[in-house]
Amino acid sequence: MCLAIPSKVVELHGDGTATVDTMGVRRKVSLDLMPEEVRVGDYVLIHVGFAIQKLNEEEALKSLELFEEIVKELEEEMG
């Protein structure tokens, strides 16, 4: 099973990488697998350090909301 997390591009670097924000955590990812141009403000799916697909903002925010609900439920279960 693969898990790809929507992230917002906050900075582009000249070396084929970008800094993304994933639920408040920023990290650098590779854009080498992206079939289309990525701009600051775009939402992309991240899998094992690679941006793999663009999402529109509405889809991305819906997905992030679901991830947050899952995290909240897990935190409640763990006490």
Secondary structure, 3 states (H helix, E strand, C coil): CCCCEEEEEEEECCCCEEEEEECCEEEEEECCCCCCCCCCCCEEEEECCEEEEEECHHHHHHHHHHHHHHHHHHHHHHC
